[in-house]
């Protein structure tokens, strides 16, 4: 009897992961993240290896802080601010329609894409990759054709986004709910900043 209990304990992580389905993992993520009205994500990418932070809310409103640069978007206008050079480039969201903001994953893509595969990476640490695809070509959001979510203990720790025949990996350090105000998503250039306005 003791031997049987020991065997069950040894294999219990595998049993737990095996019991999870792509649908159940997907629903857990939907329940966990789509309830947020505002979000803060600490992340890094190959192009942005230093830790960066995005604060975002609905309506394509966000602020992204990277090393030496901050982006603001109020849903209509984008301010690309270089704090070191004291300069700002202003453009419209329409001019950047092919750009992607990682908050879209949590506000729209997770709940609107469907789970197609769940692959276990490490059963002991409960690490897996959940693949999400759009329901059809008409439901593609911001040109994202495929989304792979690295999930560890029911939390997203990595995201691979495939769009326009290219892919980008986001390493996720933390995700939490954040009260993001409209004033956090706009920028008024100081008098000593040089301004390039591409909207003209």
N, C-alpha and C positions, 0 to 999 in steps of 0.2 A: 504494500500500500504506500509506504514511504517513497519507494522508488518511482511509483506512478506520479505522486505529487511533485517530486523533483523534476521529472520529465516535463510535466505540465508547466511548471514555473520557468523552466529553461526555454520553452517554446511559446510562452504566453505573448511576447512581443509580436511574433509572427502571426499568431492567431488573431490578435487585435487588429493588425494591419490588414490581414486577409479578410476580416469581416467588413472592413470599410469598402464602400463602392464609390465609383466616380460620382454618382449622384449624391450620395450622403456627404462626401467631402465638399462637393460644390455647394450644397445647401448650407453646410456649416459656414463656409466663407461668405455666402450671400447674407446669412443671418447676422454674421459678425461685423461686416464692413459696410454694407449698404444702408445701415441705419444711421450712419454718420451724416450730419449736416455740414460738418467741416472736418478737415483731416490734416494731419502733419505726418510727413513721410521723410525719414532720413535714409538717404540712398547714395550709391556710387555707381558709375558706369566706366566703361573703358575710356571714353572721352573725358569723363569727369571722375578721375580716380580718387580725388579727395572727397571727403564726406560732404554731401550737399543736403539741403533741406527744402521741401516744398510745403507751403501752407495753401490750402485750396478749399473752395466751397462751390456750390452749384452755380451754373451759368457761365462756366469757363472763366472763373475768377480765381487767380492764384498769385502767389509770390514765390519765386525760386531763388534761393541763396546758394551761390557757389563761391569758389575761391576767387575773390576780387571782382565778382560780377553778380548783379541781382536783376532778375526779370520780374516785371509786374504786368498783370493783365486784368482789366476790369470787365472783360467780356467783349469789348469793342476795340480797345487800344492796347498795344503792347509797348512797354518801355524797357529797353535793353540798356541797363546802367552799368558802366565801368567806373567803379568807385576810385580806382587807382589813377586812371587818366582823367577823371572828372568829366566824363562825357556820357551822353545818352542818345540812343537811336530810337526814334519813335516810328512805329508802323501800325497798321490796322490788322485786326484778326483775319479779315478777308484776304490780306496779302500773305498771310501765313497759314492758309487753310490746310496745307499738307504737314504742318508741324504737329508734334504729339506731346501731350503733357501726361505724365504718369498717373495723375489723379483720375484720368478717364477710366483707368482700370477698375478703380474702386467705386466710382459713381455710376458708370454705365456698362462697361464691358462684362464684368463678372456676372451681373444679373441678367444680361441680355444674350450672352453667348451660351452655348450648350456644351456640357462635358462629353468628351469622346473617348478619353483614355486616362487611366490612373496607373502609373508605373511606380512600384516600390523601389527606392534607392537604398535605404538602410532601414530594415525592419526594426532593429533594436532601438534606434533613435527616432523611429516613427517619421522618417523622411520619405516623401514621395513627390512625384511630379504629376500635376493634373493638367491635361490639355483641354483648352476651350476653343471652339470654332464658332463662327457666325452661323445662324440658322440657314441663311441663304445669302446670295450676293447683295440683295437689297438691305440686309441688316448689318452690313459691315460698318463699323464705327471707326472713323479717322484712319481708314485704309489698313486697319489691323486685320490680317488674314488668319492669324493663329496666335494663341497665347498659351505659354507654358508657365504654370505657377509651381514654384518649389515650396512645398508645404512641410513644416516641421512642427509637430505637436499642435496642429490646428492653426498655425500662424504662417503667413506668407514670408519667406526668407529670401526669395529670389524670383525674378520675373524675366522671361524671355519673350520679347515682342517681335513678331514677324510681320513686316509691312513693306510693300513695294519691292518684293524679292530680296529684302535685306532683313537682318535680325539684330537686335540689341539686347544686351543683358543688363538688368538692374539688380544690383545686390542691395537687399533691403535690411537696414539695421533696426529700424523700429517704425511702427505704425500706431498712431493713436488719434483719438478724436480731439478736435481743436476748434475753438470758437474763432472763426475767421471773419473779420469785419470788412466792409466794402473799402474802408480807408486803407486797409492793409494791402490792397490790390491795385493801388494807384500811385503815381509818382509825380511830384512837382519839382522840376529841375531848379536847383539853386542858381543864383546869378553867375556864379563862377564856373558853371558847367557849360561845355560846348554842346550844342543841340543839332542833331541831324534829323529832320522831320521828313520821312518818306511818304507821308500821306498827301503831301502837296502835289 
